[in-house]
């Protein structure tokens, strides 16, 4: 059985959802850590925003090449 190639729209949607998921997870972890350390509300809010933005930037540089490599990998021989 051959796998079908993803269309451009599907690929962009997948990458966008991955950006949001990674950024949200990073922000949530930051929030939990900041609350556990007793950070102020302002520091926590600013930190959550910064982590969300920086996670999105890093994801934007790393995810598209990784997705492309994953899509172009040789198909496994099914036994």
Secondary structure, DSSP 8 states (H G I E B T S, - for coil): -------HHHHHHHHHHHHHHHHHHHHHHHHHHHHHHT--HHHHHHHHHHHHHHHHHHHHHHHHHHHHHHHTS------
